Amino acid sequence: MSFTVAIVGRPNVGKSTLFNRLVGKKLALVDDTPGVTRDRRPGDARLMGLTFTIIDTAGLEEADAESLQGRMRAQTEAAIDEADLSLFVVDAKSGLTPVDTDLAEMLRRRGKPVVLVANKSEARGSDSGFYDAYTLGLGEPTPISAEHGQGMLDLRDAIVAAIGEDRAYPAKEDVAVTDVDIPQTEGEGSDEDEEPTYDETKPLRVAIVGRPNAGKSTLINRFLGEDRLLTGPEAGITRDSISVEWDWRGRTIKMFDTAGMRRKARVIEKLEKLSVADALRAIRFAETVVIVFDATIPFEKQDLQIVDLVLREGRAAVLAFNKWDMIEDRQAVLADLREKTDRLLPQARGIRAVPISGQTGWGLDKLMQSIIDTDRVWNKRISTARLNRWLETQQIQHPPPAVSGRRIKLKYMTQVKARPPAFMISCTRSDALPESYTRYLINGLRADFDMPSVPIRIHFRSPDNPFEGKKRRT
């Protein structure tokens, strides 16, 4: 991207709506309640041929530095310092307030380019608010409607004028083509049963989930080495699912901080429902999910439900017992956690569980290594030849049951997909195979092919009977 733009303004002027309009997706939560956005959220914006990085920020308010509003203001000021240009959004419908005047003075002191944006200009009676914006001393306001997409061409022209055409439209460099990969044709050294190696360099998407106030944002801040996400003693600070990128031992990691998920019966307010829905979407699009437990009160009912949800979505899961620095008798507590993990999470046998402290950084390297190891298993593929040899051994050790005097035969097995590993077994009378035998096969796959902690799915298929439905000749 050529430059970075921060969207700033007081609460409820339409900053997140404008952010969603520029990135072309409904990434940021939008609601009539003031102060929905709390963390700063980056995105890739496109505006009529103009491409840049856009940052959505919390509404600026005068507040004590130690309060939640004060910490939100610090996050917004950090985004202004990071950006090359600020879009100062005012509400043309409701007019200016003293807060707008104070924010204009703060932006003027920063000495960076500012584009004044008069949002909601399509509303009846917005003309007076639009002309009042001239009194801020930031130049001519640009009238737009972020909700309806009006005035985007004028906004593009104002951004280009403020940032300069050289930065707005950087010259593209000619890329010389030196090497061309020639794909193998069928039969040239390809091996159908070859098991692909794990790619240690591909970017990895990791979602951090858990109950409110478990320390998810603090954990990500410790990974980044900076106060990137808003934290504090209050429960439920995070609302949007915010993504951050960083490198761990040369590998790009994209982490998603999510809102704390309470029990469904307690989620009543519309805004919290939107936050939980955003967290569920982050789980679906992640590859590995870290479920953060509070080590002082672990294995609440909601913790177990979150783990079960992650596994049903087919994600690779890792448990992180946070706030380990607050535990006194660590050996006894660790033994108790291991026993409860095996007993309360039988569907996640072998799941990796790591004690950590997001506050001090203790155990984070071990957590990241567990994430990489789990992702390797999640991407694992096993050759068809090995699977069929294994299936034959399993049937010798424990033959399938006989139903109505007829033995069920497992004929053929292959892996149909990875992420998570899924297998197909061709057999007779698949509808009569008991669930206990499926669990026997899954446990055997975990033990014999070293596949702990990830969900494994087995599908059974019976071949079509060509004589089914036909009458026998007499």
N, C-alpha and C positions, 0 to 999 in steps of 0.2 A: 504494500500500500504506500501511496505517496506521502500522506500526511495524516494527522490524527485530529479529530474534532470531538470536543466535549459538549454535551447538552446540559445546560445549567438553568436554574430558575427556582422560584419558590414552589412549594408543594401544590400539586393539582392544577398545573397550567398546561399539561399535555406533553411532558417530556418523553415518557415511555411510549405514548402513541406515536410521536414523531420518530422515535427510535425504531419501532416496529415497521413504520412506513419506509424508512430508509434502508433497513436490512431486508425488507421483503418477506419477513416472517413474524409470527406472533411469539417472539422470544420473551419479551418482558411482560410481566403481569400488569394489567390495566384495570383499574377500578375507580369508582367515584370517590372512594375514601382517600383523603389526603395522606401523603406519607407512605404509599405502598412500596415504592422503591427505597431500599436502604443501602445495598452494596452497589458499587460501580460495575457496570456490565459492558464489556467491549463487544463489537460486532463489525462485520464487513459490510459497508454501505455502498450502494450504487445509486447514483442520482443523475440520470440522463447523460450517460457517458462519463461521469465523474466517479472515480472509485477512491475510497478512503476508509480509515478506521474510525468508527463512531463509538463514543462511550456514553452510556446512559448513567445518570447520577441521581442521588437523592435530592429532595427539595431542600434548599438552603434556608435555615432559620437561625435566629439569634438564640443561643442556648449555652448553658454552662458546659465547659469542655469535658467534664466527667460524665455528663448525662448521655443518654442514648442519642438524643438529637445533636448533641455536641460532637459525639463520635461520628455520626453520619455526616456532619458538616466537614469534619476533618477528611473523610473519604472523598467528598466532593472537591475540596480544595486540592487534594493530591491529584485528582483527575484533571483539574484545570492546569496545574503545573506540568503534568505529563503531556497535555495536548498542545498542538500548534495553533489551534483556533477554537474559540468558544462560540456556541450558538446560545445566546441569552434569550430565553423564551419568556414572554409575558402574555397574560391573558387579556386579549382585546375586548372580550365580552364583559368581564367584571371590572376592567380598568386597573390602574396602577395602585400599589399600596406602598407604605413606607419601607417595607421589606425589599421591594423592587429597587427603590432608590439606593438603599444600602448596598445591595448586590451590584448595582451598576458602578458604584464608587469602588467596591472591592475589585471588580474586573478591570476598571480603569487603572488602578494601582499596579495590577499585574503587568501591564505594558504589553500584552499580547493581543493579536487581532481579535475583534469581537464582531459578530453579526447579530444584530437585534432582530428577533423574530416575534411578530405579533400573531399568536395562534388564536384559533376560534374566530377568525375574521369573517367567516360566513354567517355568523349569528346576527340576528336583528339587533340594532343598537350598538354594534361593535365599533362604529366610526369614531365615537368620542374616545374610546380606549386606545384606538390606533393613533389618533393625533396626539394624545397625551404622552405616548411613548417617545415623541420627539424631545420631551423635556428631560429625558435621561442623559442626553448629551453623547449618545453612542452612534449618531448618524441616523440615516433614514431607516425606519423599520420595514421589514419585509412581511407583508400580510400573507398568511397561509391558513389552511385548514388541514391539520395533520390527520384528522379522522377521515376526511373525504378526499384527501390528496390534491387539494387545490393550492395553487401558488408554488408548486415544486420547481417550475422553470425559473421563476424569480429568485427562489432560494439558491438554485444552482449558480445563477449569475452573481449573486451576492457573495457566495463562498469563493468563487473564482476571483472576484475583485479584491477580496480581503486577503487571500492567501497568495495570489499571484499566479499568472498563467504558467510560469515555468514549473512551479510545484504542483499545480493542479493537473497539468498534462505533461508529465515527464516523458522525455524522448525514449522510445523503445530501442534497445540495443539489438543488433542483428546477432542471432545465435547460429554459430557454425555447426553443422552436423558432421561429427567426426566418426562416430561408431554407430553402426546399425545392427540391432539384434535380429538375427535370422532365426525364425522359429523352426523347431524340428518338425520334419514331416513324419507322418505316421510310419512307424517301422524303423526309424533311424535312432537307435539307441534308447528308445523309450521303454520303460518297464511298467507294466500295468500295476504290479503289486509293490512297486517301490514306495516306501513310506517317506513322505516329505519331511525335511528337517525344519525345525522351528526357527523362524526369522527373528533374530535378536535385535534387529534394527528398526522394525516397523513401529510406528507410534502406537501407544496404548491408551485406551479410554477407560478411566477409572471413576466410578461414582462412589461418593462417601454418603452413607445413609445411616439413620438411627433415630432414636427418640429425641425429643427436644432437650437441649442443654447437656448432651452427651459429650460435647467437645469437638464437633466436626469441623467447624470453621477454625478453631484454634489449631487443630491438627494440620490443616492445609497451610495456614500461616507459618507454622514451624517448618513445613517442607519447603516453602518458598523463601524463608528467611526474612520476611517482611510482613507488616500488618496490612495485607492485601484485602482481607475480608473483615467485616465488622464482627466484633466479638464483645462479650460482656457477661455479667452474671444473670441477666434476664433470660428467661426461656423464650424460645420462638423468635429470636432476632432475625434469622435468615428467612427470607420469603421466596425469592427467586432462586432458581438453580443456576449458579454462576460457574462458568468454566474458566480455568486458569491453566496455562501451559508452563512447563519447566523441564529441565533435562536431568536425568538421573543416570550417571555413568554412561553418558553419550546417547541415551535413548530418550526420545520425546515422550513425556507423560502429559496427558490432558486430563485434569481432574475436575469433577463436577461436585461443587458443594450444594447440598440440598436442604430443604426445610425439614425440621423435625416432624416425624409422623406419629401423631397420637392415635389412640384407639378411635375407630370409626365413629363410635357412639358419641364421642366428645367433640368431634369436628362438626360444628354447627354453623359458624360464620362463613359467609361466601368467600371471603379473602383467604381463609385457611384452607378451604376446599380447593381453591385455585393453586395454592402453594403445594398441597399434597399431590394434586394432579401433575404439577410440574416436576415434582420429585419422582413420581412414577414414570413419567416420560424419560427422565434421566436414566433410570434403571434400565428401561427397554433399549436405550441407545448406547449403553455402556457395554464393555466387554467383561471387566472384572468389577465386582461391587464389594466394597469394604463396609461391613456392618459394625458400627462403633457402639460398644457396650460401655456403660458406666460401671467400672470395676467395683465401686462401692455399693451399688445396687444392681447386680447383673441378673440376667435371665428373668426379667419381668415378662408378663404375658405378651406385651407388645413387641418385645425383642424377638421372641420366638416366632411371632406372626410375620415380622419383617424378614427374618431368615427364610421362612417358608415361602413368602412371596417372591423373594429373589431366586430361589431354586426353581419355583414353578415357572418363572420367566426364562429359565434356562441359562442364567448368568453364572459365571465363576464367582464363588463367594469366599471371602476371608473375614474372620472375626478379629476385631481389635478391641482389647480390654483397656480402655483409656483410664486416665487418672490413677495410674499405677504408683505415682509418687505419693499418693495419700494412703496407700496400703502399708500397714505395719508388719504383720506376720506374712511375708510374701510367699514363703514356701508352702505354708498350710493353705493359703488362699488359692495358690496356683494349682495345688493338687485337687482342691474342691472344685475349681473351675473346669478342670479336665474331666472329672467324674461327671459333672452336670452336663457338659457338652456332649459326651457320649450317650448319656441317659435321656436328655431332653431333645436332642436333635438326631434321632436315628436315621432320618432321611438324608442327613449330611455326614455320613460316616467318613471319618478321616479328614474332616474340614480343618484347615490350618487356623489356629488361634494364637494370637501374639499379644502379650502384655506390653503396653506402651504408655508414654506420657507425652501428650501433645504440648503440655506447658513447658517441659524441660527438654524435650527432644529425645528422651531415652527410648530405645527400641525401634526407632523409625527405619533404620537400615534393614533390620530384620523383617519389619513389616513389608517394605518394598520388595525384598527378596522373596517373601511368601507370595506377594502379588504376581511377580514374574513367574514363579514356579507353578502357581495355579493356572495362570494364563497358558503356560506351556501345555499343561494337561488338557485344558479346555480346547486347545487347537490340535490335539493329538489325533493321528490317523493310524490305523492298524491294517496291515495287508490282509486281503481275503484269504490267502493260503494259511496264514497264522491263525486267523479266526476259525477256520473250519477244522484245523487240527485241534484247536482248543475246545471247540464244540463237541467233537467226538470224544475227547477225554472226559468232559463234563458229563456226557450221557452215560459213559461207562461207570463213573463214580456214583452218579445219582440219576438213574434212568427216569424219563418222564413218566407220570402216572398213567395207569390204564383207566379209561373211561368207558363204562358199559362193556367191559371185557376186551376192549380194543386199545392197544398201546399207541400213544401219540408219538410220531416220529419227527424229529428235527433233522431236516435234510441238508440245509444250506444256510450260510450266514455271511453277511457282508456289511461293511460300514457304509451307510448312505450319506452321512454328512458329519462334519465336526461343528464345534461352536454352538451348542455342546455336542459331545459324541452321541450319535444315534446309529442304531444297528437294525438290520432287517433279517429275520429268520424265516425261511420257508419251511412250513411244517404241515402236517395233517391235522385237521380239526383244531384250528387255532382258537376258535371260540370256546373250546372246552379246556384249554390249558389254564390251570389255577394260578392265581396271583403269587402264591408262595414259590412256585417254580421260577417265575419271572424274577423275584427278589433273589433267589438262589443264583441265577445267571448274572444278575447285576453285581452281586457281592463277589462272584468269581472274577468278573472283569476287573473290578477294583483291585483285587488282590494279585491276580496273575499278570496284569498289564500296568500296574502301578498308576492307577487312576483314582486317587482319593479326592474327596471334597467337591467334585464337579457333578452336576446332574447327568445321569446316563439314561438314555431312552432306548427301549427295545420294542420294535414293532413286529408282529407276527402276521404272516400272510399264507393263506392256503391256496394252492393252485386251483384254477377253475376246472370243474369236472365237466368234460364235454358231453356226458350222458345224463347230466342232471336235468330233470324235467321231461325226459323222453319216456314214453311208455315201453315197457318190455313186450316183445313179441311173444304171443302164445302159440 
